[in-house]
Amino acid sequence: MKYILVTGGVISGIGKGIIASSIGTILKSCGLRVTAIKIDPYINIDAGTFSPYEHGEVFVLNDGGEVDLDLGNYERFLDINLYKDNNITTGKIYQHVINKERRGDYLGKTVQVVPHITDAIQEWVMNQAKVSVDGNKEDPQICVIELGGTIGDIEGMAFVEAFRQFQFKAKRENFYNIHVSLVPQPSATGEQKTKPTQNSVRALRGLGLSPDLIVCRSSTPIEMAVKEKISMFCHVNPEQVICIHDVSSIYRVPLLLEEQGVVKYFQERLGLPINDCSSNLLFKWKAMADRYERLQKICSIALVGKYTKLRDCYASVFKALEHSALAINHKLNLMYIDSIDLEPVTKAEDPVKFHEAWQKLCLADGILVPGGFGIRGTLGKLQAISWARTKKIPFLGKVFFLEHSAISCLSFSSWHAGTLMASPFASPGSRVYVCISIWNLECSLLFIGGSWLAVVTVEIGAKASIWQWASSLFFKIYFYFMCLSILPVCVCLCLCSTCMQCPWRPKRALDVGSSGIGIIDILCHAGTDNLGPL
């Protein structure tokens, strides 16, 4: 087993996840079996309870694991299915060690960070690296490990120490360290500065890890003189300094790495069994990147959400839409609209913001309303749903707002039929026609004192649905969106033309029940599973 550790310096959010995914993609293109592990130094057990403003979206895995969005990049780039144990957090490690201590596994010894926490980290990595992730049941040959945060963070010290020890346990020929650092370019001088990278590498060496490859992130291509300076002061050869500048598409990143000779260096340093694959190496990636940059037609989609200030909150939604647009030879223009800006209260407080939001909505070719928690912004989302229905604009509602879409349609249908109108906000003593079902109900759903009181188990993890009207445009659009969140474009296009089942990963507690569908005569359900219509 070969281990490739990816660390970061200077600032977080520098692109370690994309670079780690790209490294894995290059190695997989050479015929090697690759897996990935993401380490997050926070004390939370997982990302399931995070505020979207803290770390962006929560990515759901097949086994129901709620993890960092970087694991979504790994799955999309590498075409693999990861597990919740592929995401390691400080909370998981400490919970594991404390449980062992409570069972008496340490035989009364004083439990310490070194050696017990560091040993637990190494054991976890070695065990999870052997788990097959590509469906063929064969052990992976390479494990790409991304250490979140930056070198020097107090939260990550235990992990850095664990890998300092691990490099000797795994042996030099099986362990490889890639350090990603920022090369800033102040606008005042326009000169690329190497001092932050020098300090970052010095800190890494001070903690016992030496970089085999330094990946320099910059806004523009790095000059040769700057590259040679980094080589000299960071004690590496010039060919070990790789430059990744900002590009128009992330599909270019594996190509940039391959162009700078990383395959040959990996082969020599790790002794990888790589054959001469230069003729077809990343050929499909290059074709897709070229095609993406040649797109002329534009498709404008309005995303009406609650967390639009941080784009990572809807990372998988954006990727699915981008891939779908690429599949029909269009460039995506995704317009983020804060749902609160569509509400009457914003019209009274800030008319300019209100009218700008509605102008965006009116210009959209399609409207997407993703999920969200809490009542804030719900009225704005409902108004967007109503606008899409009345103006016959293509619309997709996810999670909570799938149910609100049904409520909106039920209200419309009931108004025409002269029957009771449904509302998502019931008032005390009101009668509401129940068309929303609870999944995996573990206690009663009560309406007491003007409030809904319920405890439900959220349905989460992989599911497969049997689609109806598979030749229809609606099926293909829905399939593209749900499938492309977790699978590469080529796989989804093949499945869409040959298969009646769609893989998807819900995280929800509500569903539109068959009784509700029966009275909404303007709706048709797209498919069924073992619990009924979807």
Residue pairs with C-beta under 8 A, 6 or more apart in sequence:
1 126
1 129
1 130
1 139
1 140
1 141
1 142
1 143
1 170
1 174
2 141
2 142
2 143
2 174
2 175
2 176
2 270
2 272
3 125
3 129
3 142
3 143
3 145
3 166
3 170
3 174
3 175
3 176
4 20
4 23
4 142
4 143
4 144
4 145
4 176
4 177
4 178
5 145
5 147
5 163
5 175
5 176
5 177
5 178
5 209
6 16
6 19
6 20
6 23
6 144
6 145
6 146
6 147
6 178
6 180
7 16
7 147
7 151
7 160
7 177
7 178
7 179
7 180
7 204
7 209
7 211
8 14
8 16
8 147
8 149
8 150
8 151
8 179
8 180
8 181
9 150
9 151
9 152
9 179
9 180
9 181
9 182
9 196
9 197
9 199
9 200
9 201
9 203
9 204
10 150
10 181
10 182
10 196
10 197
10 199
10 200
11 150
11 182
12 148
12 149
12 150
14 180
14 181
14 182
14 217
15 180
15 217
15 244
16 70
16 146
16 147
16 148
16 180
17 38
17 69
17 70
17 73
17 74
17 146
18 73
18 250
18 253
19 178
19 180
19 215
19 244
19 253
19 257
20 36
20 70
20 74
20 144
20 146
20 178
21 36
21 70
21 73
21 74
21 76
21 77
21 78
21 144
22 77
22 253
22 254
22 257
23 144
23 178
23 257
23 262
24 34
24 36
24 74
24 77
24 78
24 142
24 144
25 77
25 78
25 254
25 282
25 285
26 254
26 257
26 258
26 262
26 263
26 281
26 282
27 34
27 142
27 266
27 272
28 34
28 78
28 79
29 254
29 277
29 280
29 281
29 282
29 285
30 263
30 272
30 274
30 275
30 277
30 281
31 274
31 275
31 277
32 141
32 142
32 272
32 273
32 274
33 134
33 136
33 138
33 139
33 140
33 141
33 142
34 78
34 80
34 140
34 141
34 142
34 143
34 144
35 80
35 82
35 86
35 128
35 129
35 131
35 133
35 140
35 142
35 143
35 144
36 71
36 74
36 78
36 80
36 82
36 86
36 133
36 143
36 144
36 145
36 146
37 86
37 87
37 88
37 125
37 128
37 129
37 143
37 144
37 145
37 146
38 67
38 68
38 70
38 71
38 74
38 86
38 87
38 88
38 145
38 146
38 148
39 88
39 89
39 145
39 146
39 147
39 148
39 156
39 159
40 47
40 68
40 87
40 88
40 89
40 90
40 148
40 149
41 89
41 90
41 147
41 148
41 149
41 153
41 155
41 156
41 159
42 89
42 90
42 91
42 155
43 89
43 90
43 91
43 94
43 155
44 50
44 89
44 91
45 89
45 91
45 92
45 95
46 65
46 66
46 67
46 84
46 87
46 89
46 91
46 92
47 55
47 58
47 59
47 66
47 67
47 68
47 87
48 58
48 66
50 58
52 307
52 310
52 313
53 307
53 309
53 310
53 313
55 68
55 69
55 312
56 69
56 310
56 312
56 313
56 315
57 69
57 72
57 312
57 313
57 314
57 315
57 316
57 317
58 66
58 67
58 69
58 507
59 66
59 67
59 68
59 69
59 71
59 72
59 315
59 316
60 66
60 67
60 460
60 461
60 505
60 506
60 507
61 67
61 71
61 81
61 82
61 83
61 84
61 86
61 461
61 505
62 81
62 83
62 461
62 462
62 505
63 83
63 84
63 461
63 462
64 84
64 460
64 461
65 82
65 83
65 84
65 85
65 87
66 84
66 460
66 507
67 82
67 84
67 86
67 87
68 87
68 148
69 312
69 315
69 316
70 146
70 148
71 82
71 86
71 87
72 315
72 316
72 319
72 485
72 486
74 80
74 82
74 144
75 81
75 82
75 486
76 319
76 486
76 487
76 488
77 254
79 134
79 487
79 488
79 491
80 133
80 134
81 133
81 134
81 135
82 133
83 128
83 131
83 133
85 124
85 128
85 131
86 128
86 131
86 133
88 121
88 124
88 125
88 128
90 155
90 158
92 124
93 117
93 120
93 121
93 124
93 158
94 117
96 120
96 124
97 111
97 116
97 117
97 120
98 111
100 106
101 111
106 116
113 158
113 161
114 161
117 158
117 162
118 158
118 161
118 162
118 165
119 162
121 158
121 159
121 162
122 162
122 165
122 166
122 169
125 143
125 145
125 166
128 143
129 140
129 143
130 139
130 140
131 140
132 138
132 139
132 140
133 140
134 140
142 272
147 156
147 159
147 160
147 163
148 156
149 155
149 156
150 156
150 200
151 160
151 179
151 200
151 203
151 204
151 207
152 203
157 207
160 207
160 208
160 209
161 207
161 208
163 209
164 207
164 208
164 209
166 175
167 175
167 177
167 209
173 269
173 270
173 271
174 270
176 212
176 213
176 266
176 269
176 270
177 209
177 210
177 211
177 212
177 213
178 211
178 212
178 213
178 214
178 215
179 200
179 201
179 204
179 211
179 213
179 214
179 215
180 215
180 217
181 196
181 197
181 200
181 201
181 214
181 215
181 216
181 217
182 196
182 197
182 216
182 217
182 218
183 192
183 193
183 194
183 196
183 197
183 216
183 217
183 218
183 222
183 226
183 230
184 192
184 193
184 196
184 218
185 191
185 192
185 193
185 218
185 219
185 220
186 193
192 218
192 220
192 222
192 223
192 226
194 226
194 229
194 230
194 233
197 214
197 216
197 230
197 234
198 230
198 233
198 234
201 211
201 214
201 234
204 210
204 211
210 235
211 234
211 236
211 240
212 236
212 240
212 269
213 236
213 240
213 242
213 262
213 265
214 230
214 234
214 236
214 240
214 241
214 242
215 242
215 243
215 244
216 222
216 227
216 230
216 241
216 242
216 243
216 244
217 244
217 245
218 243
218 244
218 245
218 246
219 245
219 246
220 245
220 246
221 243
221 245
222 243
222 245
227 238
227 241
227 243
228 238
230 236
230 241
231 237
231 238
231 240
231 241
234 241
239 260
239 261
239 265
240 265
242 257
242 260
242 262
243 256
243 260
244 253
244 256
244 257
245 256
247 253
247 256
248 292
248 293
249 289
249 292
249 293
251 285
251 288
251 289
251 292
252 289
254 282
254 285
255 282
255 285
255 286
255 289
258 281
258 282
263 274
263 281
266 272
266 274
267 274
284 490
288 326
288 489
291 326
291 329
292 326
292 331
295 325
295 326
295 329
295 330
295 331
296 331
297 329
297 330
297 331
298 330
298 331
298 332
298 333
299 325
299 328
299 330
299 331
299 332
299 333
299 365
299 366
300 333
300 335
300 363
300 364
300 365
300 366
301 321
301 332
301 333
301 334
301 335
301 364
301 365
301 366
301 367
301 368
302 335
302 337
302 360
302 361
302 363
302 364
302 366
302 367
302 368
302 384
303 314
303 317
303 318
303 334
303 335
303 336
303 337
303 368
303 369
303 370
304 337
304 339
304 342
304 361
304 367
304 368
304 369
304 380
304 381
304 384
305 313
305 314
305 336
305 337
305 338
305 339
305 369
305 370
305 372
305 377
305 381
306 338
306 339
306 340
306 372
306 374
306 376
306 377
306 381
307 313
307 314
307 372
308 314
308 336
308 337
308 338
309 338
311 318
311 336
314 370
316 485
316 486
317 368
317 370
317 398
317 485
318 334
319 484
319 485
320 480
320 481
320 482
320 484
320 485
321 332
321 334
321 368
321 481
322 332
322 334
323 480
323 484
323 489
323 492
324 477
324 480
324 481
324 484
325 331
325 332
326 332
326 489
327 480
327 484
327 489
327 492
327 493
335 360
335 363
335 364
337 357
337 360
337 361
337 384
338 357
338 377
338 380
339 369
339 372
339 377
339 378
339 379
339 380
339 381
339 384
340 346
340 376
340 377
340 380
341 353
341 354
341 356
341 357
341 380
342 354
342 357
342 358
342 361
342 379
342 380
342 381
342 383
342 384
343 377
343 379
343 380
343 383
346 353
346 354
346 357
347 354
361 367
361 384
361 387
364 393
365 393
365 394
366 393
366 394
366 395
366 396
367 384
367 385
367 387
367 388
367 393
367 394
367 395
367 396
368 395
368 396
368 397
368 398
369 381
369 384
369 385
369 395
369 396
369 397
369 398
369 401
369 404
369 405
370 398
370 399
370 401
371 398
371 399
371 400
371 401
371 508
372 378
372 381
372 399
372 400
372 401
373 400
375 425
378 404
378 424
381 401
381 404
382 404
382 407
382 408
382 424
385 395
385 397
385 401
385 404
385 405
385 408
386 408
387 393
388 394
388 395
389 395
389 408
389 409
389 412
394 477
395 405
396 478
396 481
397 403
397 404
397 405
399 506
399 507
399 508
400 508
400 510
402 512
403 424
403 436
403 510
403 511
403 512
404 424
406 435
406 436
406 512
406 516
406 517
406 520
406 523
407 422
407 423
407 424
407 435
407 436
409 520
409 522
409 523
410 421
410 422
410 433
410 435
410 516
410 519
410 520
411 421
411 422
411 423
412 522
413 519
413 520
413 521
413 522
414 420
414 421
414 422
414 433
414 519
415 421
419 433
419 519
420 431
420 432
420 433
422 432
422 433
422 435
423 430
423 432
426 432
426 447
426 452
427 450
428 449
428 450
433 516
433 519
434 513
434 515
434 516
435 512
435 513
435 515
435 516
435 517
435 519
435 520
436 510
436 511
436 512
436 513
436 516
437 510
437 511
437 512
437 513
437 516
438 445
438 454
438 456
438 509
438 510
438 511
439 456
439 457
439 458
439 459
439 508
439 509
439 510
439 511
439 531
440 456
440 457
440 458
440 459
440 509
441 456
441 457
442 455
442 456
442 457
443 454
443 455
443 456
444 454
445 452
445 453
445 454
445 456
446 452
446 453
446 454
447 453
456 509
457 509
458 507
458 508
458 509
459 506
459 507
459 508
459 509
460 505
460 506
460 507
460 508
461 505
461 506
462 503
462 504
462 505
463 503
463 504
463 505
463 506
463 529
464 501
464 502
464 503
464 504
464 529
465 501
465 502
465 504
465 526
465 527
465 528
465 529
465 534
466 500
466 501
466 527
466 528
466 529
467 475
467 479
467 500
467 501
467 502
467 526
467 527
468 475
468 525
468 526
468 527
468 528
469 475
469 526
470 500
474 526
475 526
476 496
478 502
478 526
479 492
479 495
479 496
479 502
480 492
480 496
482 502
482 503
482 504
483 492
483 495
483 496
483 502
483 503
483 504
484 492
485 505
486 503
486 505
487 495
487 503
495 502
502 527
511 531
511 534
512 525
512 533
512 534
513 532
514 532
514 533
517 523
517 525
517 533
525 533
525 534
526 534
527 533
527 534
528 534
